[in-house]
Amino acid sequence: MALIVLTNDDGIDAPGIRALQAAVPKQDKCAIVAPDTHLSGCSHQLNRGGVIAIAQQAEDEYAIGGTPADCSRVAISHLYPAVDWILSGINAGGNMGADTYVSGTVAAVREATLLRKSAIAISQYRYRVHEYDWARATRLTAKVLAQLMAEPPKPGQFWNVNLPAAPVDGSADDPEIVFCRRCTQPLPTEFEVDEKGFRYVGAYENRPRDSGADVDVCLGGSISAVKIQMW
């Protein structure tokens, strides 16, 4: 039996973390240590000396007054020092390629990796006109976890996984897991300037992509799995 801690950057009340909880193998012990508010895009920000509030909401569920990286620290150093895995997600929106540098979802597992714990970040891409299907996300995540958790990553490595949007053409919805590299291209840079100032207007789905890398794989309809090497 493994001890698994779940976190995210969408907040402890986000549906994605419940979808992730439902995907965890039933034989494993699962706890939640997640931010008490929505912190999407906070990257690897850490509390550097202030008090971090810890509020127990239920058995093995804690709302943390800090960032996703803070949550990993609090879980590993204080609440669950024997934790085997830190799982972050399921994020509402993709976190692939350049996103990994600004994502709080990914920062949580990066911090866990620095603290020598095995970790996986999982995000759900969707078409903007569609609602999130969290039951589907649970099904795909269970498939991912069964494969990735069978062999923990080596020190300095973690997994970043992106689930594709559901097909819109009625085709079978059983995307394969594609092990690939991280895309090197930037996020869309198209912009407009008016009397209010500068703003980006590029569409996420039209972002430039490296052939065969995670952006290309996920937007092409497969599950992208990238092993990120920190050292």
Residue pairs with C-beta under 8 A, 6 or more apart in sequence:
1 27
1 28
1 29
2 25
2 28
2 29
2 84
2 85
2 149
3 28
3 29
3 31
3 80
3 82
3 83
3 84
3 85
4 24
4 28
4 29
4 30
4 31
4 83
4 84
4 85
4 86
4 87
5 30
5 31
5 32
5 33
5 72
5 75
5 76
5 79
5 80
5 83
5 85
5 86
5 87
6 17
6 20
6 21
6 24
6 30
6 31
6 32
6 33
6 34
6 87
6 88
7 17
7 32
7 33
7 34
7 35
7 68
7 71
7 72
7 75
7 86
7 87
7 88
7 108
8 14
8 16
8 17
8 20
8 34
8 35
8 68
8 88
8 89
8 90
8 91
8 104
8 105
8 108
9 35
9 38
9 39
9 40
9 41
9 42
9 67
9 68
9 88
9 91
9 103
9 104
9 105
9 107
9 108
10 16
10 17
10 38
10 39
10 40
10 91
10 92
10 105
11 34
11 35
11 36
11 37
11 38
11 39
12 32
12 34
12 35
12 36
12 57
12 61
12 63
12 64
14 34
14 38
14 92
15 92
15 132
15 134
16 89
16 90
16 91
16 92
16 124
16 132
16 134
16 137
17 32
17 34
17 89
17 90
18 134
19 90
19 134
19 135
19 137
19 138
19 141
20 87
20 89
20 90
20 122
20 138
20 141
21 30
21 32
22 138
23 90
23 137
23 138
23 139
23 141
23 142
23 145
24 30
24 87
24 145
25 145
25 146
25 149
29 60
30 60
31 60
31 61
31 62
31 75
31 79
31 80
31 83
32 60
32 61
32 62
33 62
33 64
33 71
33 72
33 74
33 75
33 79
33 80
34 62
34 63
34 64
34 68
34 71
35 63
35 64
35 65
35 66
35 67
35 68
35 70
35 71
35 104
36 53
36 55
36 63
36 64
36 65
39 67
39 68
39 104
40 91
40 92
40 93
40 104
41 102
41 103
41 104
42 67
42 68
42 104
42 107
43 101
43 102
43 103
43 104
43 107
44 69
44 107
44 110
44 111
45 67
45 69
45 104
45 107
46 66
46 67
46 69
46 70
46 73
46 111
47 66
47 67
47 70
51 65
52 64
52 65
52 66
52 70
52 74
53 64
53 65
53 66
54 62
54 63
54 64
54 65
54 74
54 78
54 79
55 62
55 63
55 64
55 65
56 62
57 63
62 74
62 79
64 70
64 71
64 74
66 74
67 104
67 107
68 88
68 104
68 105
68 107
68 108
68 111
69 104
69 107
69 108
69 110
69 111
71 108
72 86
72 108
72 109
72 111
72 112
72 115
72 117
72 119
73 111
73 115
75 83
75 86
76 83
76 86
76 112
76 115
76 117
77 115
83 117
84 117
84 118
84 152
85 117
85 118
85 119
85 120
85 149
85 152
86 108
86 109
86 112
86 117
86 118
86 119
86 120
87 109
87 119
87 120
87 121
87 122
87 145
88 105
88 106
88 108
88 109
88 119
88 120
88 121
88 122
89 105
89 121
89 122
89 123
89 124
89 141
90 122
90 123
90 124
90 134
90 137
90 138
90 141
90 163
91 103
91 105
91 121
91 122
91 123
91 124
92 124
92 132
93 123
93 124
93 125
93 126
94 123
94 124
94 125
94 162
94 204
94 218
95 103
95 105
95 106
95 121
95 123
95 160
95 162
96 123
96 125
96 160
96 162
96 182
96 183
96 214
96 215
96 218
96 224
96 226
97 182
97 183
97 184
97 185
97 187
97 207
97 209
97 213
97 214
97 215
98 183
98 185
98 186
98 187
99 106
99 187
100 106
100 160
100 182
100 228
103 121
103 123
105 121
105 122
105 123
106 121
106 160
108 119
108 121
109 119
109 120
109 121
109 158
109 159
109 160
110 119
110 158
110 228
110 230
112 118
112 119
112 158
113 119
113 153
113 156
113 157
113 158
113 230
114 230
116 155
118 152
118 153
118 158
119 153
119 158
119 159
120 144
120 145
120 148
120 149
120 158
120 159
120 160
120 161
121 158
121 159
121 160
121 161
122 141
122 144
122 161
122 162
122 163
123 160
123 161
123 162
123 163
124 132
124 137
124 162
124 163
125 162
125 163
125 164
125 165
125 218
125 219
126 132
126 165
126 166
127 165
127 168
127 205
128 205
130 165
130 166
133 166
136 166
136 173
137 163
140 163
140 175
140 223
141 161
141 163
143 177
143 223
144 161
144 163
144 177
144 223
144 225
147 177
148 159
148 161
148 225
153 159
153 227
155 231
156 229
156 230
156 231
157 227
157 228
157 229
157 230
158 227
158 228
158 230
159 225
159 226
159 227
159 228
160 182
160 214
160 225
160 226
160 228
161 223
161 224
161 225
161 226
162 214
162 217
162 218
162 223
162 224
163 175
163 218
163 223
164 175
164 218
164 219
164 220
164 221
164 222
164 223
164 224
165 221
166 173
167 173
167 221
175 221
175 222
175 223
176 222
176 223
177 222
177 223
177 225
178 217
178 222
178 223
178 224
178 225
179 225
179 226
179 227
180 212
180 213
180 214
180 216
180 217
180 224
180 225
180 226
181 210
181 212
181 213
181 214
181 226
182 213
182 214
182 226
182 228
183 209
183 210
183 213
183 214
183 215
183 216
184 210
184 213
185 207
185 208
185 209
185 210
185 215
186 207
186 208
187 202
187 204
187 207
188 200
188 202
188 203
188 204
188 206
188 207
188 208
189 200
189 202
190 200
190 201
190 202
191 198
191 199
191 200
191 201
191 202
192 198
192 199
192 201
193 199
205 219
207 215
209 215
209 216
209 219
210 216
214 224
214 226
215 224
217 223
217 224
218 224
